[in-house]
Amino acid sequence: MRQASRIRGLDKEIMAEFVTTRKCRRQVISKYLDGEIIECSARDIAQCDRCGEGLEALERLHKKNSTKR
């Protein structure tokens, strides 16, 4: 019972870090799942929304919406 509670607490910490990080989200997930830190730039893989088009597209949308006001 105590171990299950500790695991749930860790899951909450990782999820909070994943949601709030301004850095690579793949790094957060790989550290949790694999125990090693792998960033999007480290390999020829699709980039997470923080490193790739996702963040840039979101910033463009915010900029576009702010100029409409």
N, C-alpha and C positions, 0 to 999 in steps of 0.2 A: 504494500500500500504506500509506504513511504517513497519507494523508488518511482512508482507511477506518478506521484505528486511532483517529484523532482523533475521527471521527464516533461511533464506538462508545463512546469515553470520554465524549463529550457526552451521548449517550443514557443512559448510566449515571448521570451527574450529574442530569439532568432527572428520571429515574425515582426517584432517591433523594429529590430535592426534592418530587416529587409524593406519594410515600409518607409522608414525614415531616412535611410542612407542616401547621400548625394553621390556616392561612389558606385562602383560596379555591383549590380545585384547578383550577377553570377558568382562573384567572389564570396558573397554572404552565403549563398546556397551551397556552393561547393565546399566551403569550410564546414558547414553543418552536415552535409550528406557524406562527403568523402574524407573529411579531415585534412584536406589540403586546399590551399588557396589557388584558384584558377580564375584569372580575369579574362574578359572578352578579348582583350588585345594579345593575350598569351598564345592563342591558337587561331587557326583559320576556321572559326565557327561563327554562327550567327550572334550578333551582339544583343545584349539586353537593352531594355528601354532607356537606361541611363547612359549607356555608352554609344548606342546607335541612333538610328533614325527616330526612334520613339520619343526621346527627350527633345530632339530638335523639332520634331513635328508639333509637340505639345507647346514648346516655347513660341513657335510661329503662330499657333492658334491663339495663344494668350496675347501676343503682340497685335495680331489682326483684330481681336475682340476689343482690345484697349483703345485702338485708334478709331473704332466705330462710335465711341461715346462722345 
